[in-house]
Amino acid sequence: MKRETLLTALTVTNFGLLAGLALGRALPATAQGEPGMLRGSGLEIVDSEGRLRATITIQPPAEGATETTLLRLIQPDGQPAVKIGASLTGAGLSFVGGDDQSYVILDADGAETRLRMVEPGGRERFLTP
């Protein structure tokens, strides 16, 4: 008699677990109310193949420079194509062409601003106010 009771209890338990799994897949998943805050000292985004494609980092102060926050958008070959940086003393933005020989740098450092444009073959142009 004990054996039949044990087998019946085990069968009912298995049936309950199976029903719970079936309901979990049948009901739609919903987000939990308000989205939370993501906090950390850096962020890396990778593509489906595991290659690094974007980063947000905080660079520690270097000799003669202040701490810098840096955003990089990276091409599939690993070359940063867009960089945006900000520090206590200034900010900058750069775009690099696919050939790695053409780029644009926009920089505001203290009271000075400048735009540097470089094309393949070494052609270069600076713009300042």
C-alpha positions in Angstrom: 0.0 0.0 0.0 2.8 2.4 0.8 4.4 1.8 -2.6 1.2 2.7 -4.4 0.8 5.9 -2.4 4.4 6.9 -3.1 4.0 6.2 -6.8 0.8 8.2 -6.9 2.3 11.1 -5.1 5.3 11.1 -7.4 3.0 11.0 -10.5 0.9 13.9 -9.2 4.1 15.9 -8.5 5.5 15.2 -12.0 2.2 16.2 -13.6 2.2 19.5 -11.6 5.8 20.3 -12.7 4.9 19.5 -16.3 1.8 21.8 -16.1 3.9 24.6 -14.6 6.4 24.3 -17.5 3.7 24.3 -20.1 2.0 27.4 -18.5 5.3 29.2 -18.3 5.8 28.9 -22.1 2.2 29.6 -23.0 1.9 32.9 -21.0 3.7 36.0 -22.6 6.7 37.4 -20.9 6.3 40.9 -19.6 8.7 43.5 -18.3 8.8 44.3 -14.6 7.4 47.8 -14.1 9.9 50.6 -14.2 13.2 49.8 -15.8 16.1 49.7 -13.4 19.3 51.7 -13.4 22.4 50.0 -14.9 25.5 51.0 -12.9 29.1 50.1 -13.4 32.6 51.4 -14.1 32.4 50.5 -17.8 30.3 49.0 -20.5 31.3 46.7 -23.5 28.9 45.7 -26.2 29.8 42.8 -28.5 28.2 41.5 -31.7 26.8 38.0 -32.3 30.3 36.7 -33.0 31.7 38.0 -29.8 33.7 40.9 -31.3 33.9 44.1 -29.3 31.8 46.8 -31.1 31.3 49.6 -28.5 32.7 50.6 -25.2 32.1 53.3 -22.6 35.0 53.6 -20.2 36.5 56.0 -17.6 40.2 56.6 -18.2 42.1 57.3 -15.0 44.0 60.6 -14.9 47.3 60.5 -16.8 50.3 62.7 -16.1 49.2 66.3 -16.8 45.6 65.3 -17.7 42.4 64.8 -15.9 40.1 61.7 -15.7 38.3 61.2 -19.1 35.1 59.5 -20.0 35.4 57.8 -23.4 32.8 56.3 -25.8 34.1 54.2 -28.7 32.1 52.8 -31.6 34.2 50.0 -33.2 34.2 48.6 -36.7 34.0 44.8 -37.2 37.8 44.7 -37.8 38.5 46.2 -34.4 39.3 49.7 -35.5 37.5 52.5 -33.5 35.5 54.5 -36.0 33.9 57.1 -33.7 35.3 58.4 -30.4 33.7 60.9 -28.1 35.6 61.9 -25.0 35.0 64.4 -22.1 37.1 65.5 -19.3 37.2 68.3 -16.8 39.2 70.5 -19.2 37.6 69.8 -22.5 35.9 67.4 -24.9 36.6 65.9 -28.3 35.0 64.0 -31.1 36.7 62.0 -33.9 35.6 60.1 -36.9 37.9 57.7 -38.8 37.3 56.6 -42.4 37.3 52.9 -43.4 40.8 53.3 -44.9 42.3 54.5 -41.6 44.0 57.3 -43.5 41.2 59.8 -43.4 39.8 61.3 -40.2 38.2 64.3 -38.6 38.9 65.5 -35.1 36.8 68.2 -33.4 38.4 69.4 -30.2 37.5 71.9 -27.5 40.3 72.2 -24.9 39.8 75.0 -22.3 39.2 78.2 -24.3 40.6 76.8 -27.5 38.6 75.0 -30.3 39.9 73.4 -33.5 38.9 71.2 -36.3 41.4 68.9 -38.0 40.6 67.1 -41.3 43.0 64.6 -42.8 42.6 62.9 -46.2 44.6 60.0 -47.7 47.9 61.1 -49.2 48.5 63.4 -46.2 46.3 66.3 -47.3 45.5 68.1 -44.0 43.4 71.1 -43.0 43.0 72.9 -39.7 40.2 75.2 -38.9 40.3 77.5 -35.9 38.0 80.4 -35.0 
